[in-house]
Every structure is written in C-alpha cells, then in structure tokens.
C-alpha cells in the first residue's frame, strides 16, 4: 500500500513539476527583483503636489446645492480641476460625477491639452511631451483606478523617462513611473503577480487563475518535500549514505529541498494566501453599519450645514473632503504636507478629540469593552500588515480582542483585525515579507537572508524543472 502511495505521489510530483517548478523559479527570481524595486505607486502628498490651491472666489455653489440632486451620494470632495474649483461626488456604485463649483453644472472629460498643463506642474524644468489616452495599461490596471478612467499618459522629456497618469475625469495625478521602474517591474512585480494587463483587467479571472496556480504549486512542493524526506530516510537506513545516495542534480535537488525546503514552503504557502481575498480568513474592512455609527450623520446632512467657500478662505487648501464624526459635520482639509479638520462652527483642529473618538467607538461596539492603547511592537506589525498610517490610534475591542486602527483626523477605521485577520497577518504578511515584530523595514540582515533564500528557492526550482523534464520527455532514438 505504501509503495503504491509513493508511486502515485512520485508520478504526481514529477509531472506537476514540469509546470510548477518553472512557475516557482519565475516567482523566486521576480521576488528577488521586488526586494529592491516595488511596483510603482504614489502617496497622497505626491498626488496633491501638482494640485492647485482652491480659490474661494470660484465657489459659488455650496455642497447642499450639489447633493440636493444626488442625495444618496456616498462622498463629496472639493478640488481644483485644471484651475477650476469642482466637486467630485461619489455615487453608491462608486462612480464619480464632477460638478463645476462655479456653475453647478456637470462637466465632461478633460482634454489632452489640460493633461499636459497639469503634468507640467510636476517638474517645471522637464519639457512635457506626447500624451496618450489609455483605458488600461500595465501601470493603471488595478481596480482602484477604475472610476477615474480614462487616463492620460503624459511623457516627460527628462533623464528618468518619467510618465505621469492624469485622470480625464478628475484631473488628478494617479500614477508615476520611470523607465527603470517599468523595465525592472517587467521582470519583477508583473511576473510575480501574473500581472499581465489583458488578464489583470478582469479581476475575477485573474484572482481565480493565480489562486489555483499558487495552490497547485503548493501541492507539488508539499509532495516533493514528503518524497524527499522519505527517500533520504530510506537511503540512510539502507546504506547510511544519506545525500551521497543521489547523483548529480538529484543530490543538489535533495540537499536544497531538505535544508531550505521548510522556509521555501512557508513562502509558497504565504504567497498562496496573498490571494485569499476572504476565502479562508476575514477581511479588515469595517462594516457599513459600524462606519455609519461612527459618523452619526449622512453625507447629505453634513452638506446642509457646511459651507465650502468659508472652509477654504485664506487657507492653502488643495483638497476638502466633506465628512462627519459622532454626529458632527466637518471638513477634512489638505495641503501638500498638512491635514486638519474644520468643524461646523469654523473652529479648526489637527485631530479629533481623543475621548470623543473613544466614546464613539464604544457606541459602535455596544456589547464589547473598548480601550485605547499605546502601540506596541506587535501592534506595529499588524498595522504594517494592513498598510495603515503610522499616525493611526490603536484601540482594543473585547472580548474578542479585535484591534482597531483609527485615523485621528477623520475618525475612520483604517483596519479592523479580529482573531482570524491577525492569524492571516502572520501567515501571509509575516511569513512572506519577514517584517516581523522588532524587525525594521530596511533591516540589512533581513534583506540578505531573504536574498539567500530566494537564490536557494530558484536553484531548487530550476533543478526540479530539469529533472522532471528528463524523466517525462519522450525517448529519443
């Protein structure tokens, strides 16, 4: 019975390795690139850096006038769109409507000349070149870009061959890439995430494909680890030879598999879990009920009370977001490197009142104990796993000991980690990035150790590809 099981496992591992070891080799190699060159992204500060300050004199239409026509709106922002004040209204389906703050009329898409003007503010010393309108391309394929499509890709004539992406809907900067990033990501993140535009633009298809490929690679690797261990033990029992019982690439494949195999299996497992998307573990988003409870007021009610022109008068505001917290209407105002709050009475603050936030969270979780806590190394680990800002406050919610990371300048929950989500943080983020509690983001020992492990994983996979091919290829005469 055991021999039959081993034979079946050997057959499965051998044939699966032709595909999955090659895939794993690509994942390990591209992961090495990603250690040093992440996928392009921009911060809020970069996005706002080329935005123009709002001119209060242009605001002749107030939020209440806008939302009377769209009372079910989920969000409202005020920005300067190519020099003209405009409201960006988010509908329940997350689509965006743009309303001119001077006339109250809906606006159309911006043209390529506007995109050139906006991009010209990014680096005035660099001439602006050609403009291409794109619905999807490699660097804007993520669904986060969907509601601001189409995009204008604007080329700058600079030493870095920079390309900027300007939304034709909002006129805002959404992405920046350099030639170095584009080339290295082509053999880095794009390969690692199977992030090819024709596939990735269809999120569900991409999600299913990568999940099943990762699961297949995990299964093949587990089979290999079991077989390698059994063969090694058998060799030791029969002759005491151990690794010497194997020849050539077989020996190297077994050495790498049995010495680095556990580490590599944790990487493959955590890589598969990166595609979990709440299949096995809970998410970190708060429910709409909790969000509504914290706000205590609908966006339409805030619009009735708040004046946009008063909020930006005399201030270097580049973005104003209408919101509410604990039943109080407020504006969240942003300049390039500063954010503050304005309340309905005109007073301003850098953050919400701590006791008010605590009381509001307690009302949102009425059956549980809520306490604010000082951030520990473990909390920092969980915060990094969810990419919550370092400025977030940390709250402990019992008896389930959920962790809340709360933005002190809006009262919104950036991430909510129950026991399931915390386990996910360890199994995915911890195992995959090695950014464990007490380990700094740029730890040299961590990077060196990961690089060595990636080389070992690549070598193990390549030897697996060669050995599997040798065994399954047709005999040549």
N, C-alpha and C positions, 0 to 999 in steps of 0.2 A: 504493500500500500504506500509506504513511504517512498519507495523507488518510483512509483507511478506519479506521485505528487511532485517529486523533484524533477522528473522528466517533463511534466506539464509546465512547471514553473520555469525550467530552463528554456523550453520552446517559446513560452510567452516572452520572457526577458530578451531572448535572442532576436526575435522578430520585432518586438517593440523598440529595441534599442536602435534599430536602423533609422527610425524616425525620431524617437525621443532623445537619444543621446546627441544627435545632431542639433536638435532644438535646445537641449541643455547647454551644449557648447556655445551656441549663439547667445543664450541668456547669460552665461558666466562671462563671456567676452564683453558683451554690451554692458553688463553690470559694472565691469571694471572702468569703462568709459564714464558711466554715470556717477562713479565716486567723485569725479572731478568736474564733470560738465553736466549739470542738471538740465531738465527740459526748460526752455525759456518761459519766463513769467515776469509780470511786473507788479510792483507794490502800489498801494493807493497813493503814496507820495509821488511815484513816477507818473501815475495817471493824471494827478492833479497839477503836476509841474508845468504842463503845457496848456492847462486850462486858464482862461482869463478871469480875473475877479469880477464878481457880479456888480452891475451898476443899478443902484436902487431906483434911479430915474427911469429906467426902462420897464420897471414892474408896474404896470397899470391894471393888471388882472390879478386878483388875490386867489389863494388856494380854494376858498369856498366857492368862487365863481367857476373854477375848473371842475371841482368834484360834484357840483350840482348836476352836471351832465354825466358824471361817472361815479355815482355814489357807492358802487361796490368795489372801488379801487382798493388794492392791497398796499399801495405805496405811492409816495409822491416825492420827487426831488426837484430842486431848482438849480440849474446850471447856466453857464454862459456857453451857448452853442454857436460857435463861429462868431463870437462877439455880440450875440443877441440873447437876452435872457429867455429861458424856456423851461417849462415844466416837463419832467419825464414821469409819466403816470404808468404804474404797473397794474395791469388787469389781473383778475383772478386766475387766468390761464398763463400768467407771467409775460404775456406780450406787452410791448411798450407803445404808448401813444405820446407824441410830442406836441405840446401846446405852446404857442408863442405867448410869452408873458406880457407883450405889448398889446396884442390884439385879441387874445383868447381863441385864435383860430388854430386848427390843426395844421401842421407843417408837413411838407413832403421830404423826400430823401435829399441829403446834401449832395452836391455835385463834386466831381474830381478837383475842380479849382479850389473849393472850400477845403478839401482834404489836404491839398498842397499848402494852403495858408496855415492850417492848424499844425501840420507836420513841421513847417518851417520854424515854429517856436521851440522845437525840441533842442536843436543845436543851430542857432542862427549862423554860425560860421561855416556850416556844411550846406552846400547847394542842394536844393530839392530836385530830384529827377523825375522819372516817369511814374505814373500812377496806374494801377491795375485794380479793377473791381473784381472781388472774389466772393463767392458764396462760402466755399470751403477750401481750405488748403491745409498743408501739413501742420501749420502752427496756430490755426484757429479752428481745428476740427472738434475740439471739446464742446460738449453741450452747453457749457457756461457762456459760450459766445453766440448761442442760437438767437436770442431775442434782440440782439443788436445787429443782425445781418441785414444787408450785405456789408462787407468790409472793403475799405480801400487799402491796398498795399502800396505804400509810398516809399520809393527808393531814395536814400540819401547818398550823395557822392562824397563819402568820407573814407578814411583808411580802413574802417571796420566793415564796409559794405552793409551798413545798417539798413534795415527795413522796418518801417512803422506801420501799424494797422490802425486805421481810423474808422470808426463806425459811421456808416452813411445815415444811420438813424439818429444817433445822439451827438455825433461829432467828437466823441471821446476817444482817447488813446486806449487800445485794448491789449496790444502786444508789441514787443520789440524783439527783433532777432538780429544777430550779426552773422557774417559768413562763417566764422569759427564755430558758433553755436549750431548753425544749420548743418555744417559738414559733420561735426562730431556727434550731434544728435542723430544724424542719419545712421551711424553705426553704434549709437548708444541707446537713448530712450525709445526711439522709433522701433528699433529691432526688439528691444527688451519688452516693450508693451504690446508688440504686434500692432503698432500704431499707424498702419498704412491708411491713408485718407479714404480710399474707396470703401474700406471695411469699417474704419472707426466712425465715419459719419452716421452709420447705422448702429446706434449704441447697443441695442438688444442683441443683434447678431454678433457684434464684436465681443460683448460680455459673455455670451454662451460659448463662442469658439475658444476664447482664451481660458475660460473656466475649465472646459473639458480637456483642452490640451494640457493645462497645468496638472489636472487630476491624472491624466494618462502618464505624464512624466513622473509624477509622484509614485504611481503604482509600479511603473517599470523600475524606478530606483529602489523602492522597497523590496521588490522581487530580487534585484541584484544584490542588495545588502544581505538578504536571507541566504541566497545561494552562495555568495562569497564566504559568509561565516561558516556554513555547513561544509563547503569544500576545504576551507582552511583547517577546520577541526578534524575532518576525515584524514587529511594529509598528515596532521600531527600524530594522530592515533596509529596510522599505518606505518609510518617510517620516521616520524619525528622531524620531517623535512620542513614543515610549515610552508613559508613562501618559496623555498627552494624547489618545491614540487612543481612549480609553474615555470614556464619558459618564456623568454622574450616579452612581448607586450602583455601576455597573460599575467606575468609576475607583476609588472608595473600597475596593471589594472586592479589586481587584488590588493597590492600594497596601498595604493591610493584609496581604494574603496573601503578598506578596513581601518585605515588610520584617519582619514579625513571624512569618511562616509557619514558619521553622525552629524557633523557640522553641516555638510552639504545637504543632508536630508532635512535638517531644520530650515535651511534656506529654501528648498523646494516646497516644503510644507507651507512656510510663511508666504512664499510667492503665490501659491495657490490661494491662500487665504486673503491675499490682497484683492482678489476678485470675489470676495464673499458677498458683498452687497446685501447683507441681512439674510442670506440663505441659512446660515447656522448661528450667527450672533446678532445681537440687537444693534441698532444704529445709535448715533449720538445726537440726532436732531430732537429738540423738544416737540411735543405735540402742539397742534394749533390751539387746543384748549389751554395749555399752560402758557403759551405765548400771549393769547388774548387776556388771560387772567393777569399777567404781569403788566400789560399795557393798560388795562382797565378802561379803555376807551377806543372806539373805532376811529379809523383814519379820517373819516368824514367829519366826525365830531371835533377832532383837532383842527381840521381845516376851517371850521366855522369860527373858531376862537383866535387863530393865529394869523398875523399879518406878515407877508413875505418882505414887503418893502421896508418895514420897520426893522426886521431881523438883520438885514444886510447893510443898513445905512451906516456909513462911517467905518465899516469893518472890511478887512481884506478877505472876504468870503468867496471861495471858489465853488463850493457846493453846500446846499442847505437841504437837509432831509427832514421832512415832517414826521413826527412820531408822538408817542405818549408813553408815560410810565406811571403806574399807580394812580391812574385817572387824571394825571396832569398832562396837559398838552405841552409840547416842547419842540424846538428846532434843534437839530444836531448840525452844527456849523463847522466847516472845514476849510482851512487854508492848506498850503502845501505840507507844512510840517506841524500843524497845530489843529486840535479839535476841541470844541467847547459846546456848552449847552445854553440855550436861551429859553426861559420859561414864559408863560403867558403874560406875566406882569412886567416883562422886559429885563428881569434880572438874569445874570449870566453866571455860569459855574464851570469849572474844569471837569467836574464829575458829579454824579448824583450823591445824595446824602446816604452814607453807609447804613444807618439804622432804618431809613426808608426802604432801601433795597432789601434788607434782611426781612422786614415786616411783610413786604410784598411777596417775597419768595415763600414765606411761611403761609400766606393766604393761598398761594398757588399749590401748595402741598399740605393741605389742612390736616391730614391724618398722620403726618410724619414730623419728626424733630429736625429742625434746620438750624445750623450754626455756621457762622463764618469762621474760617480757619486761616492760619498762616501757611503759606505754601511751603511744602517740604520737597525734598529731592524726588520722592515718589510722585508727588503731585506734578512736579515739573515734567517728569517722564510722561504722565498721562496728558498733560497739556500739549507737549510737543507731538505726541502721537495723533492729536486731533488738530494740530496747527492753530491752536488758539493763541491769541496775542499774549505777550508777557505781562501786559498791564491788567489782564483779567483778574477779578477777585475769585476766590475759591470758597465754595460752600459745601458742607457735608449734609446730606439728607438721609435721615434714618427712618426706619430700622434697616432698610436695605443697603445703607451706606453708599448711596449714589453720590457722585461728585458732580458739582455744577461749576462751570467756568463762565463767569458773568462779566460782560462788558460794562465797566463803571460809567461809561459816557452815553450809554443808551438803555441800560438795564436788560438788554437782550442776553439770552443764554447762548454762548458760543458753542458749548458742548455739554452734553449730559451723559455721564458714564455710569451705567448700572453695573452689576457684577458681571454680566455677560460681556458688556462692552470692555470692561477692564481686562477680562481674560483675553479678549481679542487684541487689545493693545500689546499684551505680552507676546501672544502667539504670532501676530503679524509684525507690528512695528518693532518690538524688542528683538525678535529673532532675525528679522530681515535687515534692520539697519544697525543693530548693535549699539544704538544710542540708549543705553541702559541708565538707570538712576546713578548719578555720580560721574557719568562719562560725558565730557564736553562735546559740543557739536564738531569741533575741529581737532579732536584728540588725535595726535600723530600715531600713538600705538594702535588705536582703533583702526585707522586708515591702513597702516602697514599690515595688521593682522588680516583685515578684510581682503587686501590685495593678494596676500599669500594664499588665502582660502580660495579666492577666485581663480588663481592660477592652478591650484590643485583641482578644483572643480572642472575647469576647462580641460586639463590634461586627462582626468578620469573620463570625461565625456568623449573626447577625441579617440582615446584608446578603445572605448566601448563601440564607437561608430566603426572603427577599422576592424575590430574583432568580429563584430556582428556581421559586417558585410562579407568578410572572408568565409564565414560559416553558412550564409544563406545564398551567396551568389551561385548561379548555375555552374556546373563543372565545365571546364573548357577542354576541348580536345586538341 
